[in-house]
Protein backbone atom coordinates (compact mmCIF):
# COMPACT_ATOMS: atom_id res chain seq x y z
CA UNK A 1 0.00 0.00 0.00
CA UNK A 2 2.81 2.42 0.80
CA UNK A 3 4.48 1.83 -2.58
CA UNK A 4 1.18 2.35 -4.35
CA UNK A 5 0.62 5.63 -2.47
CA UNK A 6 4.09 6.88 -3.45
CA UNK A 7 3.42 6.18 -7.13
CA UNK A 8 0.10 8.06 -7.04
CA UNK A 9 1.77 10.94 -5.27
CA UNK A 10 4.39 11.24 -8.03
CA UNK A 11 1.79 11.73 -10.79
CA UNK A 12 0.86 15.34 -9.89
CA UNK A 13 4.55 16.16 -9.60
CA UNK A 14 5.22 14.79 -13.09
CA UNK A 15 2.23 16.66 -14.49
CA UNK A 16 3.42 19.86 -12.84
CA UNK A 17 6.90 19.48 -14.32
CA UNK A 18 5.47 18.73 -17.75
CA UNK A 19 3.19 21.80 -17.62
CA UNK A 20 6.11 23.96 -16.51
CA UNK A 21 8.23 22.75 -19.41
CA UNK A 22 5.44 23.58 -21.86
CA UNK A 23 4.96 27.02 -20.33
CA UNK A 24 8.66 27.75 -20.52
CA UNK A 25 8.77 26.52 -24.10
CA UNK A 26 5.93 28.85 -25.06
CA UNK A 27 7.57 31.78 -23.31
CA UNK A 28 10.83 31.07 -25.09
CA UNK A 29 8.95 30.74 -28.36
CA UNK A 30 7.75 34.33 -28.01
CA UNK A 31 10.98 35.68 -26.51
CA UNK A 32 13.09 34.33 -29.35
CA UNK A 33 11.09 36.47 -31.74
CA UNK A 34 9.94 33.59 -33.92
CA UNK A 35 6.91 35.63 -34.96
CA UNK A 36 9.06 38.34 -36.49
CA UNK A 37 8.37 36.87 -39.92
CA UNK A 38 4.62 37.34 -39.43
CA UNK A 39 3.39 40.48 -41.24
CA UNK A 40 1.65 43.43 -39.67
CA UNK A 41 -1.90 43.30 -41.01
CA UNK A 42 -3.56 46.50 -42.17
CA UNK A 43 -7.34 46.68 -42.04
CA UNK A 44 -9.44 49.20 -43.99
CA UNK A 45 -12.89 49.48 -45.58
CA UNK A 46 -13.37 50.02 -49.31
CA UNK A 47 -15.95 52.26 -51.02
CA UNK A 48 -18.66 49.61 -50.71
CA UNK A 49 -17.99 49.07 -47.03
CA UNK A 50 -16.30 45.70 -47.52
CA UNK A 51 -13.30 44.92 -45.31
CA UNK A 52 -9.91 44.86 -47.03
CA UNK A 53 -6.87 43.21 -45.40
CA UNK A 54 -3.36 44.03 -46.52
CA UNK A 55 0.13 42.69 -45.93
CA UNK A 56 2.70 45.40 -46.70
CA UNK A 57 0.32 47.04 -49.18
CA UNK A 58 -0.66 43.76 -50.84
CA UNK A 59 -4.27 42.66 -50.51
CA UNK A 60 -4.79 39.31 -48.78
CA UNK A 61 -7.89 37.21 -48.18
CA UNK A 62 -9.65 36.83 -44.85
CA UNK A 63 -8.68 33.13 -44.89
CA UNK A 64 -5.00 34.15 -45.02
CA UNK A 65 -5.51 36.51 -42.09
CA UNK A 66 -7.04 33.63 -40.16
CA UNK A 67 -3.97 31.48 -40.82
CA UNK A 68 -1.72 34.15 -39.31
CA UNK A 69 -4.06 34.40 -36.35
CA UNK A 70 -3.89 30.66 -35.65
CA UNK A 71 -1.17 31.42 -33.08
CA UNK A 72 -4.23 32.36 -31.01
CA UNK A 73 -6.89 29.84 -32.17
CA UNK A 74 -9.72 31.52 -30.25
CA UNK A 75 -9.02 34.86 -31.94
CA UNK A 76 -8.79 33.18 -35.35
CA UNK A 77 -12.24 31.59 -34.99
CA UNK A 78 -13.72 34.81 -33.63
CA UNK A 79 -12.25 36.73 -36.55
CA UNK A 80 -13.96 34.53 -39.16
CA UNK A 81 -17.30 34.78 -37.32
CA UNK A 82 -17.10 38.54 -37.44
CA UNK A 83 -16.03 38.49 -41.09
CA UNK A 84 -19.28 36.69 -41.91
CA UNK A 85 -21.23 39.15 -39.78
CA UNK A 86 -19.69 42.09 -41.64
CA UNK A 87 -20.55 40.69 -45.06
CA UNK A 88 -24.15 39.95 -44.01
CA UNK A 89 -24.50 43.50 -42.72
CA UNK A 90 -23.07 44.90 -45.97
CA UNK A 91 -25.61 42.89 -47.97
CA UNK A 92 -28.53 44.22 -45.91
CA UNK A 93 -27.30 47.80 -46.22
CA UNK A 94 -26.95 47.48 -50.00
CA UNK A 95 -30.49 46.08 -50.16
CA UNK A 96 -31.80 49.07 -48.20
CA UNK A 97 -30.07 51.44 -50.62
CA UNK A 98 -31.93 49.82 -53.51
CA UNK A 99 -35.18 50.50 -51.67
CA UNK A 100 -34.21 54.15 -51.17
CA UNK A 101 -33.29 54.54 -54.83
CA UNK A 102 -36.52 52.81 -55.93
CA UNK A 103 -38.68 54.99 -53.68
CA UNK A 104 -36.93 58.13 -54.93
CA UNK A 105 -37.44 57.10 -58.56
CA UNK A 106 -41.11 56.51 -57.76
CA UNK A 107 -41.58 59.99 -56.27
CA UNK A 108 -39.74 61.67 -59.15
CA UNK A 109 -41.61 59.80 -61.88
CA UNK A 110 -45.07 60.49 -60.44
CA UNK A 111 -47.00 63.50 -59.29
CA UNK A 112 -46.18 64.54 -55.73
CA UNK A 113 -49.48 63.85 -54.01
CA UNK A 114 -50.16 62.98 -50.35
CA UNK A 115 -50.83 59.36 -51.34
CA UNK A 116 -47.59 59.05 -53.30
CA UNK A 117 -45.68 60.68 -50.47
CA UNK A 118 -47.15 58.21 -48.00
CA UNK A 119 -46.00 55.33 -50.24
CA UNK A 120 -42.57 56.92 -50.49
CA UNK A 121 -42.39 57.32 -46.73
CA UNK A 122 -43.54 53.72 -46.14
CA UNK A 123 -40.90 52.26 -48.47
CA UNK A 124 -38.25 54.57 -47.01
CA UNK A 125 -39.20 53.48 -43.49
CA UNK A 126 -38.82 49.81 -44.42
CA UNK A 127 -35.48 50.62 -46.04
CA UNK A 128 -34.39 52.50 -42.93
CA UNK A 129 -35.25 49.51 -40.70
CA UNK A 130 -33.30 47.10 -42.92
CA UNK A 131 -30.43 49.56 -43.08
CA UNK A 132 -30.38 49.84 -39.27
CA UNK A 133 -30.17 46.06 -38.81
CA UNK A 134 -27.44 45.76 -41.44
CA UNK A 135 -25.54 48.75 -40.05
CA UNK A 136 -25.55 47.29 -36.53
CA UNK A 137 -24.27 43.91 -37.77
CA UNK A 138 -21.59 45.54 -39.91
CA UNK A 139 -20.53 48.00 -37.21
CA UNK A 140 -20.21 45.33 -34.52
CA UNK A 141 -18.34 43.00 -36.88
CA UNK A 142 -15.89 45.70 -38.00
CA UNK A 143 -15.23 46.88 -34.45
CA UNK A 144 -14.48 43.34 -33.28
CA UNK A 145 -12.37 42.44 -36.35
CA UNK A 146 -10.38 45.65 -35.94
CA UNK A 147 -9.82 44.86 -32.26
CA UNK A 148 -8.60 41.32 -33.05
CA UNK A 149 -6.20 42.57 -35.71
CA UNK A 150 -4.81 45.19 -33.32
CA UNK A 151 -4.24 42.44 -30.75
CA UNK A 152 -2.53 40.24 -33.34
CA UNK A 153 -0.21 43.03 -34.49
CA UNK A 154 0.71 43.82 -30.91
CA UNK A 155 1.39 40.15 -30.14
CA UNK A 156 3.85 39.64 -32.99
CA UNK A 157 5.69 42.96 -32.47
CA UNK A 158 5.39 43.66 -28.75
CA UNK A 159 9.15 43.42 -28.22
CA UNK A 160 9.72 46.13 -30.82
CA UNK A 161 7.07 48.63 -29.73
CA UNK A 162 8.63 51.74 -28.29
CA UNK A 163 6.28 53.36 -25.79
CA UNK A 164 2.52 53.66 -26.26
CA UNK A 165 0.35 51.35 -28.32
CA UNK A 166 -2.71 53.22 -29.56
CA UNK A 167 -5.82 51.78 -31.18
CA UNK A 168 -9.10 53.20 -32.44
CA UNK A 169 -12.75 52.38 -32.05
CA UNK A 170 -15.97 54.09 -33.08
CA UNK A 171 -19.54 54.27 -31.88
CA UNK A 172 -22.80 55.49 -33.37
CA UNK A 173 -24.51 58.67 -32.22
CA UNK A 174 -27.32 60.91 -33.48
CA UNK A 175 -25.03 62.62 -35.99
CA UNK A 176 -23.35 59.50 -37.36
CA UNK A 177 -20.29 58.25 -35.50
CA UNK A 178 -17.80 59.25 -32.84
CA UNK A 179 -14.16 58.17 -33.07
CA UNK A 180 -12.43 57.04 -29.87
CA UNK A 181 -8.70 56.54 -29.33
CA UNK A 182 -7.40 54.12 -26.68
CA UNK A 183 -4.01 53.65 -25.06
CA UNK A 184 -4.13 49.97 -24.23
CA UNK A 185 -7.52 49.44 -22.54
CA UNK A 186 -7.87 53.09 -21.49
CA UNK A 187 -9.94 55.61 -23.42
CA UNK A 188 -7.92 58.77 -24.03
CA UNK A 189 -9.49 62.06 -23.01
CA UNK A 190 -9.44 64.92 -25.52
CA UNK A 191 -6.81 66.68 -23.40
CA UNK A 192 -4.54 63.62 -23.22
CA UNK A 193 -4.89 62.97 -26.95
CA UNK A 194 -4.06 66.59 -27.70
CA UNK A 195 -0.84 66.33 -25.68
CA UNK A 196 0.17 63.14 -27.51
CA UNK A 197 -0.48 64.76 -30.90
CA UNK A 198 1.64 67.75 -29.96
CA UNK A 199 4.56 65.42 -29.23
CA UNK A 200 4.12 63.49 -32.50
CA UNK A 201 3.45 65.85 -35.46
CA UNK A 202 2.94 63.05 -38.00
CA UNK A 203 0.25 61.48 -35.83
CA UNK A 204 -1.34 64.90 -35.35
CA UNK A 205 -1.48 65.47 -39.11
CA UNK A 206 -3.12 62.10 -39.78
CA UNK A 207 -5.70 62.37 -36.98
CA UNK A 208 -6.56 65.98 -37.79
CA UNK A 209 -7.36 64.98 -41.39
CA UNK A 210 -9.62 62.20 -40.11
CA UNK A 211 -11.32 64.59 -37.66
CA UNK A 212 -12.07 67.14 -40.41
CA UNK A 213 -13.68 64.46 -42.56
CA UNK A 214 -15.71 63.23 -39.58
CA UNK A 215 -16.89 66.77 -38.80
CA UNK A 216 -18.10 67.19 -42.39
CA UNK A 217 -19.95 63.87 -42.14
CA UNK A 218 -21.65 64.93 -38.89
CA UNK A 219 -22.80 68.24 -40.42
CA UNK A 220 -24.29 66.42 -43.42
CA UNK A 221 -26.06 63.99 -41.09
CA UNK A 222 -27.65 66.95 -39.32
CA UNK A 223 -28.82 68.41 -42.65
CA UNK A 224 -30.35 65.06 -43.61
CA UNK A 225 -32.17 64.81 -40.28
CA UNK A 226 -33.66 68.28 -40.86
CA UNK A 227 -34.72 67.34 -44.41
CA UNK A 228 -36.39 64.15 -43.22
CA UNK A 229 -38.21 66.08 -40.50
CA UNK A 230 -39.64 68.55 -43.04
CA UNK A 231 -40.73 65.70 -45.35
CA UNK A 232 -42.42 63.90 -42.45
CA UNK A 233 -44.14 67.09 -41.30
CA UNK A 234 -45.49 67.61 -44.81
CA UNK A 235 -46.85 64.06 -44.97
CA UNK A 236 -48.70 64.16 -41.64
CA UNK A 237 -49.88 67.78 -41.77
CA UNK A 238 -52.84 68.58 -44.10
CA UNK A 239 -52.19 72.28 -43.55
CA UNK A 240 -48.65 72.03 -44.95
CA UNK A 241 -49.86 69.94 -47.86
CA UNK A 242 -52.23 72.70 -48.89
CA UNK A 243 -49.78 75.57 -48.41
CA UNK A 244 -46.29 74.23 -49.18
CA UNK A 245 -45.29 74.10 -52.87
CA UNK A 246 -44.57 70.54 -54.00
CA UNK A 247 -41.46 71.86 -55.76
CA UNK A 248 -39.84 72.21 -52.32
CA UNK A 249 -40.12 68.50 -51.62
CA UNK A 250 -38.20 67.36 -54.69
CA UNK A 251 -34.89 68.94 -53.62
CA UNK A 252 -35.52 67.80 -50.03
CA UNK A 253 -35.96 64.18 -51.11
CA UNK A 254 -32.91 64.41 -53.39
CA UNK A 255 -30.88 65.97 -50.58
CA UNK A 256 -31.85 63.24 -48.12
CA UNK A 257 -30.94 60.48 -50.58
CA UNK A 258 -27.63 62.00 -51.66
CA UNK A 259 -26.56 62.58 -48.06
CA UNK A 260 -27.52 59.01 -47.10
CA UNK A 261 -25.12 57.80 -49.82
CA UNK A 262 -22.35 60.31 -49.05
CA UNK A 263 -22.03 60.16 -45.25
CA UNK A 264 -21.06 56.45 -45.11
CA UNK A 265 -18.22 57.18 -47.54
CA UNK A 266 -16.95 60.01 -45.34
CA UNK A 267 -17.26 57.95 -42.17
CA UNK A 268 -15.30 55.09 -43.71
CA UNK A 269 -12.63 57.51 -44.89
CA UNK A 270 -12.30 58.93 -41.36
CA UNK A 271 -11.97 55.45 -39.88
CA UNK A 272 -9.40 54.36 -42.48
CA UNK A 273 -7.23 57.44 -42.00
CA UNK A 274 -7.37 57.00 -38.24
CA UNK A 275 -6.33 53.35 -38.45
CA UNK A 276 -3.41 54.07 -40.79
CA UNK A 277 -2.24 57.01 -38.69
CA UNK A 278 -2.26 54.95 -35.49
CA UNK A 279 -0.56 51.97 -37.14
CA UNK A 280 2.23 54.17 -38.49
CA UNK A 281 2.63 55.62 -35.02
CA UNK A 282 2.66 52.25 -33.23
CA UNK A 283 5.27 50.70 -35.52
CA UNK A 284 7.31 53.79 -36.29
SVG drawing of the C-alpha trace seen along z (x, -y; Angstrom):
<svg xmlns="http://www.w3.org/2000/svg" viewBox="-55 -78 71 80">
<polyline fill="none" stroke="black" stroke-width="0.4" points="0.0,0.0 2.8,-2.4 4.5,-1.8 1.2,-2.3 0.6,-5.6 4.1,-6.9 3.4,-6.2 0.1,-8.1 1.8,-10.9 4.4,-11.2 1.8,-11.7 0.9,-15.3 4.6,-16.2 5.2,-14.8 2.2,-16.7 3.4,-19.9 6.9,-19.5 5.5,-18.7 3.2,-21.8 6.1,-24.0 8.2,-22.8 5.4,-23.6 5.0,-27.0 8.7,-27.7 8.8,-26.5 5.9,-28.9 7.6,-31.8 10.8,-31.1 8.9,-30.7 7.8,-34.3 11.0,-35.7 13.1,-34.3 11.1,-36.5 9.9,-33.6 6.9,-35.6 9.1,-38.3 8.4,-36.9 4.6,-37.3 3.4,-40.5 1.7,-43.4 -1.9,-43.3 -3.6,-46.5 -7.3,-46.7 -9.4,-49.2 -12.9,-49.5 -13.4,-50.0 -16.0,-52.3 -18.7,-49.6 -18.0,-49.1 -16.3,-45.7 -13.3,-44.9 -9.9,-44.9 -6.9,-43.2 -3.4,-44.0 0.1,-42.7 2.7,-45.4 0.3,-47.0 -0.7,-43.8 -4.3,-42.7 -4.8,-39.3 -7.9,-37.2 -9.7,-36.8 -8.7,-33.1 -5.0,-34.1 -5.5,-36.5 -7.0,-33.6 -4.0,-31.5 -1.7,-34.2 -4.1,-34.4 -3.9,-30.7 -1.2,-31.4 -4.2,-32.4 -6.9,-29.8 -9.7,-31.5 -9.0,-34.9 -8.8,-33.2 -12.2,-31.6 -13.7,-34.8 -12.3,-36.7 -14.0,-34.5 -17.3,-34.8 -17.1,-38.5 -16.0,-38.5 -19.3,-36.7 -21.2,-39.2 -19.7,-42.1 -20.6,-40.7 -24.1,-40.0 -24.5,-43.5 -23.1,-44.9 -25.6,-42.9 -28.5,-44.2 -27.3,-47.8 -27.0,-47.5 -30.5,-46.1 -31.8,-49.1 -30.1,-51.4 -31.9,-49.8 -35.2,-50.5 -34.2,-54.1 -33.3,-54.5 -36.5,-52.8 -38.7,-55.0 -36.9,-58.1 -37.4,-57.1 -41.1,-56.5 -41.6,-60.0 -39.7,-61.7 -41.6,-59.8 -45.1,-60.5 -47.0,-63.5 -46.2,-64.5 -49.5,-63.8 -50.2,-63.0 -50.8,-59.4 -47.6,-59.1 -45.7,-60.7 -47.2,-58.2 -46.0,-55.3 -42.6,-56.9 -42.4,-57.3 -43.5,-53.7 -40.9,-52.3 -38.3,-54.6 -39.2,-53.5 -38.8,-49.8 -35.5,-50.6 -34.4,-52.5 -35.3,-49.5 -33.3,-47.1 -30.4,-49.6 -30.4,-49.8 -30.2,-46.1 -27.4,-45.8 -25.5,-48.7 -25.5,-47.3 -24.3,-43.9 -21.6,-45.5 -20.5,-48.0 -20.2,-45.3 -18.3,-43.0 -15.9,-45.7 -15.2,-46.9 -14.5,-43.3 -12.4,-42.4 -10.4,-45.6 -9.8,-44.9 -8.6,-41.3 -6.2,-42.6 -4.8,-45.2 -4.2,-42.4 -2.5,-40.2 -0.2,-43.0 0.7,-43.8 1.4,-40.2 3.9,-39.6 5.7,-43.0 5.4,-43.7 9.2,-43.4 9.7,-46.1 7.1,-48.6 8.6,-51.7 6.3,-53.4 2.5,-53.7 0.3,-51.3 -2.7,-53.2 -5.8,-51.8 -9.1,-53.2 -12.7,-52.4 -16.0,-54.1 -19.5,-54.3 -22.8,-55.5 -24.5,-58.7 -27.3,-60.9 -25.0,-62.6 -23.3,-59.5 -20.3,-58.3 -17.8,-59.2 -14.2,-58.2 -12.4,-57.0 -8.7,-56.5 -7.4,-54.1 -4.0,-53.6 -4.1,-50.0 -7.5,-49.4 -7.9,-53.1 -9.9,-55.6 -7.9,-58.8 -9.5,-62.1 -9.4,-64.9 -6.8,-66.7 -4.5,-63.6 -4.9,-63.0 -4.1,-66.6 -0.8,-66.3 0.2,-63.1 -0.5,-64.8 1.6,-67.7 4.6,-65.4 4.1,-63.5 3.5,-65.8 2.9,-63.1 0.2,-61.5 -1.3,-64.9 -1.5,-65.5 -3.1,-62.1 -5.7,-62.4 -6.6,-66.0 -7.4,-65.0 -9.6,-62.2 -11.3,-64.6 -12.1,-67.1 -13.7,-64.5 -15.7,-63.2 -16.9,-66.8 -18.1,-67.2 -20.0,-63.9 -21.6,-64.9 -22.8,-68.2 -24.3,-66.4 -26.1,-64.0 -27.7,-67.0 -28.8,-68.4 -30.3,-65.1 -32.2,-64.8 -33.7,-68.3 -34.7,-67.3 -36.4,-64.1 -38.2,-66.1 -39.6,-68.6 -40.7,-65.7 -42.4,-63.9 -44.1,-67.1 -45.5,-67.6 -46.9,-64.1 -48.7,-64.2 -49.9,-67.8 -52.8,-68.6 -52.2,-72.3 -48.6,-72.0 -49.9,-69.9 -52.2,-72.7 -49.8,-75.6 -46.3,-74.2 -45.3,-74.1 -44.6,-70.5 -41.5,-71.9 -39.8,-72.2 -40.1,-68.5 -38.2,-67.4 -34.9,-68.9 -35.5,-67.8 -36.0,-64.2 -32.9,-64.4 -30.9,-66.0 -31.9,-63.2 -30.9,-60.5 -27.6,-62.0 -26.6,-62.6 -27.5,-59.0 -25.1,-57.8 -22.4,-60.3 -22.0,-60.2 -21.1,-56.5 -18.2,-57.2 -17.0,-60.0 -17.3,-57.9 -15.3,-55.1 -12.6,-57.5 -12.3,-58.9 -12.0,-55.4 -9.4,-54.4 -7.2,-57.4 -7.4,-57.0 -6.3,-53.3 -3.4,-54.1 -2.2,-57.0 -2.3,-54.9 -0.6,-52.0 2.2,-54.2 2.6,-55.6 2.7,-52.3 5.3,-50.7 7.3,-53.8"/>
</svg>
